Amino acid sequence: MSAARPLTVLRTVAALAALPLLLTACGYGSDAEDDPTRAEVAADAKKLSASEVKIGYFPNLTHATALVGVQEGLLQKELGGTTIKASTFNAGPSEIEALNAGSIDIGWIGPSPSVNGYTKSAGKNLRIISGSASGGVKLVVNPATVKTLDDLKGKKIATPQLGNTQDVAFLHWIAEQGWKVDAQSGKGDVSVVRTENKITPDAYRSGSVDGAWVPEPTASKLVADGAKVLLDESEIWPDKKFVITNIIVSQTFLKEHPDVVEAVLRGSVKTNAWINANPDEAKASANKALEKLSGKALPDEVLDPAWESIPFLDDPLASTLDAQAAHAVSAGLLEKPDLKGIYDLEPLNKALEAEGRPAVDDAGLGVR
């Protein structure tokens, strides 16, 4: 895999800037819902500079840092008397809209919506302040019709949405095979079928698609239906890591309430440390949170492989976001964006230093 692949994602993001309604991190929908989970706040707990912080995230395993951090009270503990108001989203554009409108202050979100939101506002609405998760994306196929990667030619493969992170990644991979596909229509040597993740399992069972390049837990749901994993996307990235979830903040909120932002980041760092030290307990906590939000927990045959494929980490893997954007550009979905200033990692590095851990890098895309 060449280093150009991350650039493809960036190109996709730029294209998404022109097609905001097409850009999603997962493609599950767009309505925001309040998360009923509330951590207890001690009556004598001291408030920070804001009495409340509004956070947003997806009811998805790739957002488990937020799911577990809220569920276990690890975020609230760092905030003291400043309370959390949590909302969940099923698509990147709606979360960006909420951030722009002030309905949320801080959000967990995918790389493409982050880039799209930043470029559409000419760099004025958000900053990426941390990473949260890597990986968790797989190419899964019908073993009866696709036995090798070469067999994909002429087949119908689903991605969540035109220009979303997985769509860009698949288009870039197709180009690297020397195959031709029209990015907008999805027609060519491989048929790219844009299908919402919640619908993809039905499309697979009906034979409408031969497989899908999708995030977890959709990939493991398909495997539970008889599909097989043909390629884990992490295998084609340097060090087998690429950003799948960032933490973003409103620039206004960051300027007015830096102490609150630092507290959330301390909570995020400690949550990821707890997840990695207690994987089984954390997995159960995330699934419990998902059950509260969706009314249904993931079965073990879906939960276990999905969880194992998602490393939780604080490093935003900035160079991979830059590469992803470049991929979107090369796919013809985006004009080359100026991402200088998209990162402000000073608060994160302060939290990491307090834990005796090394600083992380912004790949030259920081404000400083």
Residue pairs with C-beta under 8 A, 6 or more apart in sequence:
1 176
1 235
1 236
1 237
1 238
2 176
3 238
3 323
4 172
4 323
4 326
4 327
4 330
5 169
5 172
5 173
5 176
5 236
5 237
5 323
5 324
5 327
6 237
6 242
6 319
6 320
6 321
6 322
6 323
6 324
6 325
6 326
6 327
7 322
7 323
7 324
7 325
7 326
7 327
7 328
7 329
7 330
8 168
8 169
8 171
8 172
8 175
8 323
8 324
8 326
8 327
8 328
8 329
8 330
8 331
9 111
9 112
9 115
9 165
9 168
9 169
9 172
9 320
9 321
9 323
9 324
9 325
9 326
9 327
9 328
10 115
10 321
10 322
10 323
10 324
10 325
10 326
10 327
10 328
10 329
10 334
10 336
10 337
10 339
11 168
11 325
11 326
11 327
11 328
11 329
11 330
11 331
11 332
11 333
11 334
11 336
12 112
12 163
12 164
12 165
12 167
12 168
12 171
12 324
12 325
12 327
12 328
12 329
12 331
12 333
12 334
13 23
13 111
13 112
13 114
13 115
13 116
13 119
13 163
13 168
13 324
13 325
13 328
13 334
13 337
14 115
14 116
14 119
14 325
14 328
14 329
14 333
14 334
14 335
14 336
14 337
15 163
15 183
15 328
15 331
15 332
15 333
15 334
15 335
16 22
16 23
16 112
16 113
16 115
16 116
16 163
16 164
16 328
16 333
16 334
17 23
17 115
17 116
17 119
17 120
17 334
17 337
18 334
19 162
19 163
19 333
20 93
20 116
20 120
21 93
22 161
22 162
22 163
22 164
23 92
23 93
23 112
23 113
23 116
23 161
23 163
23 164
24 30
24 90
24 91
24 92
24 93
24 110
24 112
24 113
24 160
24 161
24 164
25 58
25 91
25 92
25 109
25 110
25 112
25 113
25 164
25 165
25 215
25 245
26 58
26 60
26 62
26 90
26 91
26 92
26 110
26 160
26 164
26 197
26 215
26 218
27 91
27 160
27 161
27 164
27 196
27 197
28 58
28 60
28 90
28 91
28 196
28 197
28 198
29 90
29 91
29 196
29 198
30 89
30 90
30 91
30 93
30 94
31 89
31 90
31 94
32 56
32 87
32 88
32 89
32 94
32 95
32 98
32 103
33 87
33 88
33 293
34 85
34 86
34 87
34 88
35 70
35 86
35 87
35 88
35 292
35 293
36 292
37 70
37 71
37 86
37 289
37 292
38 84
39 70
39 73
39 75
39 76
39 77
39 84
40 73
40 76
41 76
41 80
41 81
41 83
42 81
45 80
45 81
46 80
46 81
47 80
47 81
47 82
48 79
48 80
48 81
48 82
48 257
48 259
48 260
48 263
49 256
49 257
49 258
49 259
49 260
50 82
50 105
50 253
50 256
50 257
50 260
51 81
51 82
51 83
52 82
52 83
52 84
52 85
53 79
53 82
53 83
53 84
53 85
53 105
53 106
53 257
53 260
53 264
54 85
54 86
54 87
54 103
54 104
54 105
54 106
55 66
55 70
55 75
55 84
55 85
55 86
55 87
55 104
55 105
55 106
55 107
55 108
55 264
56 86
56 87
56 88
56 89
56 95
56 98
56 99
56 103
56 104
56 106
56 107
56 108
56 109
57 63
57 66
57 67
57 86
57 88
57 89
57 107
57 108
57 109
58 88
58 89
58 90
58 95
58 108
58 109
59 67
59 88
59 90
59 289
59 290
59 293
59 294
60 215
60 216
60 217
61 67
61 136
61 216
61 217
61 286
61 290
61 298
61 303
61 306
61 307
61 310
62 110
62 133
62 136
62 215
62 216
62 244
62 245
62 310
63 108
63 132
63 133
63 245
64 133
64 275
64 282
64 286
64 307
64 310
64 312
65 108
65 132
65 133
65 245
65 268
65 271
65 272
65 275
65 312
66 75
66 86
66 108
66 132
67 285
67 286
67 289
67 290
68 74
68 271
68 274
68 275
68 282
68 285
68 286
68 289
69 75
69 267
69 268
69 271
70 76
70 84
70 86
70 289
71 285
71 286
71 288
71 289
72 271
72 274
72 285
74 267
74 270
74 271
74 274
75 84
75 264
75 267
75 268
75 271
76 83
76 84
76 267
77 267
78 263
78 264
78 266
78 267
78 270
79 260
79 263
79 264
79 267
80 263
82 260
82 263
87 98
87 103
87 104
88 293
89 95
89 98
89 107
92 109
92 110
92 112
92 113
92 116
92 164
93 113
93 116
95 104
95 107
95 109
95 113
96 109
96 113
96 116
96 117
96 125
96 126
98 104
98 107
99 105
99 107
99 117
99 125
99 126
99 248
99 250
100 117
100 121
100 125
100 250
102 250
102 252
104 250
105 249
105 250
105 253
105 257
105 260
106 129
106 247
106 248
106 249
106 250
106 253
106 261
106 264
107 247
107 248
107 249
108 132
108 245
108 246
108 247
109 245
109 246
109 247
109 248
110 164
110 165
110 244
110 245
110 246
111 165
111 243
111 244
111 246
111 320
111 321
111 324
111 325
112 163
112 164
112 165
112 168
112 324
112 328
114 126
114 128
114 246
114 248
114 321
114 342
115 321
115 324
115 325
115 328
115 337
115 339
115 342
117 125
117 126
117 248
118 125
118 126
118 337
118 339
118 342
119 337
119 338
119 339
123 338
123 340
123 341
123 342
124 251
125 250
125 251
126 248
126 249
126 250
126 251
126 342
127 248
127 249
127 251
127 254
127 341
127 342
127 343
127 344
127 367
128 246
128 247
128 248
128 316
128 318
128 321
128 342
128 343
128 344
129 247
129 248
129 249
129 254
129 261
129 265
129 343
129 344
129 345
129 347
129 348
130 246
130 247
130 265
130 268
130 269
130 314
130 316
130 345
130 348
131 243
131 245
131 246
131 247
131 313
131 314
131 315
131 316
131 317
131 360
132 245
132 246
132 247
132 268
132 272
132 312
132 313
132 314
133 243
133 244
133 245
133 310
133 311
133 312
133 313
134 234
134 241
134 242
134 243
134 244
134 310
134 311
134 313
134 317
135 232
135 233
135 234
135 240
135 241
135 242
135 244
135 309
135 310
135 311
136 215
136 216
136 244
136 306
136 309
136 310
137 165
137 166
137 169
137 213
137 214
137 215
137 216
137 219
137 232
137 233
137 234
137 244
138 213
138 214
138 216
138 219
138 229
138 231
138 232
138 233
138 309
139 157
139 170
139 211
139 212
139 213
139 229
139 230
139 231
139 232
139 233
140 211
140 212
140 214
140 219
140 222
140 223
140 227
140 228
140 229
140 230
141 152
141 155
141 157
141 210
141 211
141 227
141 228
141 230
142 204
142 207
142 210
142 211
142 226
142 227
143 226
143 227
143 228
145 151
145 155
145 210
146 152
146 155
146 210
146 211
146 230
148 230
149 177
149 230
149 231
152 190
152 210
152 211
153 179
153 189
153 190
154 189
154 190
155 190
155 191
155 210
155 211
156 190
156 191
156 193
156 208
156 209
156 210
157 170
157 190
157 191
157 192
157 193
157 209
157 210
157 211
157 212
157 213
158 192
158 193
158 194
158 195
158 200
158 203
158 204
158 209
158 211
158 212
158 213
158 214
159 166
159 167
159 170
159 192
159 193
159 194
159 195
159 212
159 213
159 214
160 166
160 167
160 194
160 195
160 196
160 197
160 200
160 214
160 215
161 167
161 194
161 196
162 183
162 184
162 186
162 194
162 333
163 328
163 333
163 334
165 215
165 244
165 324
166 213
166 214
166 215
167 192
167 194
167 213
168 324
168 327
168 328
168 331
168 333
169 213
169 233
169 324
169 327
170 192
170 213
171 181
171 183
171 192
171 327
171 331
171 333
172 327
172 330
172 331
173 213
173 236
174 181
174 188
174 189
174 190
174 192
175 181
175 330
175 331
179 188
179 189
179 190
180 188
180 189
181 187
181 188
181 189
181 190
181 192
182 188
183 331
183 332
183 333
186 192
186 193
186 194
193 203
193 208
193 209
195 203
195 209
195 212
197 214
197 215
197 218
200 209
200 212
200 214
200 218
200 222
201 218
201 221
201 222
201 225
203 209
204 211
204 212
204 222
204 225
204 227
205 225
211 222
211 227
211 230
212 218
212 219
212 222
212 227
213 233
214 222
215 244
216 306
216 307
216 309
216 310
217 298
217 302
217 303
217 306
219 229
219 306
219 309
220 301
220 302
220 303
220 305
220 306
221 302
223 229
223 305
224 299
224 301
224 302
232 309
233 242
234 240
234 241
234 242
234 309
237 320
241 311
241 313
241 317
241 320
242 317
242 320
242 323
242 324
243 316
243 317
243 318
243 320
243 321
243 324
244 310
246 316
246 321
247 264
247 265
247 268
249 261
253 260
253 261
254 261
254 344
254 347
258 347
261 347
262 347
262 350
262 351
265 347
265 348
265 350
265 351
266 351
266 354
268 314
268 351
269 314
269 348
269 351
269 352
269 355
269 357
270 355
272 312
272 313
272 314
273 355
274 282
275 282
275 312
276 312
279 307
283 303
283 304
283 307
286 307
287 297
287 298
287 303
288 297
290 296
290 297
290 298
291 297
297 303
298 306
314 348
314 352
314 360
315 360
315 361
316 343
316 345
316 360
316 362
318 343
318 361
318 362
318 363
318 365
319 361
319 363
321 339
321 342
321 363
321 365
322 339
322 363
322 365
325 334
325 337
325 339
326 336
328 334
329 335
329 336
329 337
339 365
340 364
340 365
341 365
341 366
341 367
342 365
343 362
343 363
343 365
343 366
343 367
344 366
344 367
344 368
345 359
345 360
345 361
345 362
345 366
346 368
348 360
349 359
349 360
352 358
352 359
352 360
353 359
